[in-house]
């Protein structure tokens, strides 16, 4: 019975790991788009307004 319990625990652990990895990948891909868009927006905003701040005293 001990071997069976260990086998079941191992299988459940593997399935659990796959499920967790699947959710992490889904969340990553779901958030990747908005993160890229926000990142580009911030970069463009800094490019447009950052020059004035950096070169202001000149």
C-alpha positions as CSV (number, residue, x, y, z in Angstrom):
1,X,0.0,0.0,0.0
2,X,2.9,2.4,0.7
3,X,4.1,2.2,-2.9
4,X,0.6,2.9,-4.1
5,X,0.3,5.9,-1.9
6,X,3.7,7.3,-3.0
7,X,2.8,6.7,-6.7
8,X,-0.6,8.5,-6.2
9,X,1.1,11.4,-4.4
10,X,3.7,11.7,-7.1
11,X,1.1,11.7,-9.9
12,X,-1.0,14.3,-8.0
13,X,2.1,16.4,-7.5
14,X,2.9,16.2,-11.2
15,X,-0.7,17.0,-12.3
16,X,-0.8,19.9,-9.8
17,X,2.5,21.3,-11.1
18,X,1.3,21.1,-14.7
19,X,-2.0,22.9,-13.7
20,X,-0.1,25.6,-11.9
21,X,2.3,26.1,-14.8
22,X,-0.7,26.3,-17.2
23,X,-2.3,29.0,-15.1
24,X,1.0,30.9,-14.8
25,X,1.5,30.8,-18.6
26,X,-2.1,31.9,-19.2
27,X,-1.8,34.8,-16.8
28,X,1.6,35.8,-18.3
29,X,0.2,35.8,-21.8
30,X,-3.0,37.5,-20.7
31,X,-1.0,40.3,-19.0
32,X,1.8,40.5,-21.6
33,X,-0.2,42.5,-24.1
34,X,-1.3,45.3,-21.6
35,X,2.2,45.4,-20.1
36,X,3.8,45.9,-23.5
37,X,1.2,48.6,-24.4
38,X,1.7,50.4,-21.1
39,X,5.5,50.1,-21.4
40,X,5.5,51.6,-24.9
41,X,3.2,54.4,-23.7
42,X,5.5,55.2,-20.8
43,X,8.6,55.1,-23.2
44,X,6.8,57.5,-25.7
45,X,5.7,59.8,-22.9
46,X,9.2,60.0,-21.4
47,X,10.6,60.5,-24.9
48,X,8.2,63.5,-25.5
49,X,8.4,65.1,-22.0
50,X,11.7,63.8,-20.8
51,X,13.7,66.0,-23.3
52,X,12.1,69.2,-21.8
53,X,12.9,68.1,-18.2
54,X,16.5,67.1,-19.1
55,X,17.3,70.0,-21.4
56,X,15.2,72.6,-19.4
57,X,18.1,74.5,-17.8
58,X,19.9,74.7,-21.1
